[in-house]
Amino acid sequence: MELGVHGLNMKATLGPADTRRLAQLAEELGYTSWWAGEHVVLPSPRTADSPMEPTDGLLDPLVHLAYVAAVTERLQVGSAIVILPQRNPLVLAKQAASLDVLSGGRLLLGVGAGYLEPEMTAIGVPMARRGKRTDEYLDAMTALWTEPKPEFHGEFVDFAEIDAHPRPVSPGGPRIVVGGASPAAFRRAVSRGHGWFGNGTADDLPQHLEGLRRAAEEVERPARLGKLEITYMQLEPVAVDPAQARRYADLGVDRLVIYPLPLEDPDDVAKFLEQHAGLIR
């Protein structure tokens, strides 16, 4: 089981010097992936469903990940997650291909349908049918990355007689990691994702895995996607002990991601990374 770290594109860890120091430390310690979250805007004043204060700093994940890729050599850089309905799929496809090229194929493009209504409304995207929009955007991006003469005709995206180069370094485009724990998200992960990104407690995971199993009975998985990779981030407690790590591995987690909250002191984050490096096998 591999080990990754999430969330260091926000709060006290978002500056260039700390990002460089922590990313290089994670790579030296044997972490294999570095994940960045996204919210373009947040409700102000904060609402009950908002994950953070509107005054908390949070960098754009793709800009942040490009910087991390530039200061590391092996660390995979992942978005956890890009809120896909809020993005123009052709622009995002170009950005993802560019980052994949510049990182040497290290991009893991994590996407989700989103849930924060004030954010979507401010951006101009309706909450209704955001799942359908997410599925269509993924299909359109894949067409742009993979087809000799890209073409796509859907409800939300429609293009033909266009092309975009360079193509991603990764064959078939960057690896798509689908976030979410709804039945629709599970079906999306099975049918369109190389992997699934979930979070919660160790006790939550078996239920999520059962949801993925049921989804696999409902939708077809293209052979090009291979085995569905399981990436999981423990939210409570924040620290992960060896027994918990063994349980995750036994349940079939391919990549365990730690989240060194509260992200108020970069030195504390460095210590957290060092303390958890022993979980790497």
Secondary structure by P-SEA (a helix, b strand, c coil): cccccccccccccccaaaaaaaaaaaaaacccbbbbbbbcccccccccccccccccccccaaaaaaaaaaacccbbbbbccccccccaaaaaaaaaaaaaaaaccccbbbbcccccaaaaaaacccccaaaaaaaaaaaaaaaaacccccccccccccccccccccccccccccbbbbbcccaaaaaaaaccccbbbbbccccaaaaaaaaaaaaaacbbbbcccccbbbbbbbcccccccaaaaaaaaaacccbbbbbccccccaaaaaaaaaaaccccc
